[in-house]
Each structure stands twice: as C-alpha cells, then as structure tokens.
C-alpha cells in the first residue's frame, strides 16, 4: 500500500506505542519526542516518493505527444519511468524493503538523538518498529472502509472531498485508531 502524508502521524503513533509496550525499550524524554522523530522519518520518505512522482509526471507531460502518437499507455509508462529513476531520488519501490529501511532509519535516529535505551539486540527493536509499520498498513484499508461505511450511513449526506466530509472522516478515523490501540 502506498502511504500518504496523512498516514505519517498515525504510523508514528503506532511505532511509539508498540515500542513502549514491547518491554524492550525505555524512552528517555517521554513518548512525544519518539513520535515526532518517527513521523519525521516517515514523512521524509513519503516526500521523496512524491518528488519522484512529480518528476515522472513532468517527463510524461513533456512527451505527451509522443505517447499519444505511439499509443503508449500512460500508466504503464509512469511505472516504467518511476522504476528507472527511483534510485536518483533514493526511493525504494518494494514496500517490504522500504518499510524495513524506514524501521532502520527510525532506530538509528532514536539512538543517535539519545531518545531511547534498550537492552536487547538492535534487530529486535527494529522488528518491533517494522511490525508496527506493517500492522498500521495492513489495518489502514480496513479502518478506511469502516469509516467510509459509517459516513455513508449517516442521516445527513456528506460529499466526499468537501471540508465537512474531511473533518468527519478524520474524527471517525481517529476513533477507529483509538479502538484498535493505535493512537
């Protein structure tokens, strides 16, 4: 699943909560700095992919006439270009590898910034972080589906994309995360 910027804060919360509940780590300055650092790492990764995709779009637009003339599928070309230039933007396209890389970055930065102590192997802590990211990603689609269904069944009809819809969606989304212990 492709993660969006809106997901970063929730993923960071899940990472911090899971680290805290793991029994392997203690936070030196509380949970908030850990959440903030995890969010920063996740957002940096997402922004790199956004920059990559923006560049791919620019390249496609520059060659739009050629694509149409040769009847080349824009979506297929998008992925071909994205794969070809991903390394230039330091983006890992395999989600499994990408989440593993993010987990390593979070662990390294938590240690470098002296936010956490632990007495187990680094890999054990990295796996807690990785599991938190994967659990969030796996649960996201279920949560989103539940929230959309709740909005659909409201007495008042909300228009997707409207400010009111977004506010209600965000509130219900947070409630579902809290029910699952992810917030």
N, C-alpha and C positions, 0 to 999 in steps of 0.2 A: 504494500500500500504506500502510495506517495503521501508523505507528511507535509502539511501546510504550516505556515507560521502560527496560525491559531492553535495548533496542536502543541506547540513547544512548551507552553506553560503547564499544560496538563501532563505531558510526558515528564517534565522536570519534577513536578509534584510526585508522580508515581515513583520516579527514581529515588527521590529523597525519602519518601515514606518506606519504600522497600529496603533501603539501606538501613534506616533507623530500626525497622522491625526485624532485620536479619539477625541481630545479636552479634554480628561480626565487627560492627563499626560504632565509634562514638564520634559525635560532632563536637568540635572544639568551640565553635561560636554559635551553636544552635542550628536549626533546620533551614532557616531563611537564606543564609549565605550559600548553602548547598543547593537549594532550589534555584537560586539566582545563577550560580555557576553552571548548573546543568542546563538551564534554559538558554544561557548564552551560547554554550557549545552546540546545542541542538539548533538554535536559530542561525548560527554561523553556517552550519551545514546546509540548512534549508536555503539560505540566501545564496550560497554558492550554486546550488542547483537552479535557483530562479535566474541567476545571471547567465548560466549556461543556456537555459531555455530561451531567454530573451535573445541571446546571440544567435541561436538556431533559428528563431523566428525572423530575425533581421536577414540572415542568409537566405532563408526561403523567400522573403519578400523581394530581395534583390534579384532573385532568379525566378520570380513568379511566371514570367512569360515563357521561359524555357520549360518549366514544369508543365504548364498548360499545353504547350506545343507538342511535347513528348508524351503527354497524357500520363504523367507520373503522379502516383498517389501522394498527396501532401503529407499524410500521416506517416506513411512508410518512410518517406524521405526525412521527415522530422526525426524519427528514431535512428535512422542511419547516420545522420549528421550528429545527433546528440552522442551516439556511441563513439563516433570518430573524434570528437573534440572534448569529450568528458575529462580526459586527463589534463588538458590545458587549464581546466577550471577546478582541478583537484576534487572531482566528483566521482564517487564510487556508485556505479549503477546497480550492482547486485545488492538487493535490500539486506540480505543476510550479512554480507561483508560490510555493508555500510553501517548497519546497527552495531556490529562488532567494533568497527572503527570509532564510532561515536562513544561507545562504552569505554574504550581505551582512553580516548581524549578526556572524558569526564573524570575517570580515575586519576589520570596523570595530573590534571589541573587541580583536583581536590587535594592531592598530595603536595604539589608544588606550592599551592596557596595555603597550605597547612590548615585546612578546614576539617580534617578527619584523621582519626587514628584507627588502626585495626591491627589485629594480631594473627591474622590468617594470611594465606598466600594472596598475592595480588590477583591471581586468576579467579579466586573465589569471589572477591569483591567485584571484579569485572563482570563475572557471570551474574551476580545479583543485579547489576546495572543493566546488563543485556536482557535479562529476563523481564525486568520492569519495562523496558522499551518494547519488547516483543508482546508482553501482556497488554500494554496500552494499545498497540497497533492492532492486535487481534480483537480486542474488545471495542475498539472505536466504531467499527461498522455496525456492531450490534447496538451500541448506545445510540448512534445516529438514527438508526432505523426506529428504535423505541421512541425517541424524541419526535421525529417526523410524524410517527403514527399518533402520538399524543396531540400534536398540533392539528393534525387532520380531524381529530375527533372533538375539537373544541367547539363550543357553541358559536363563537364568533370566527368567521373565516379570515385567516391571515394570508397575505400574499407573499410567497417566497421571494426573498431579496429585499423586501421592504424593511425599514428601520424597526417597525414593531415586530415583525417576524423574527428578525435577527436578535432582538432583545429577549423575546420569549424563548427562542431556540437556545440562546446562551444560558438563560436561567434554568431551563429544563435539563440541558446538557450537564451543567454543574451539579444539579440534584442527582442525576443518574451516576455521575462520577462519585459523589459522596456516598450513595447507596452501596457502591462497589468498593469503597475504601481507597479510592484512587485520588482523593483530594483531601 
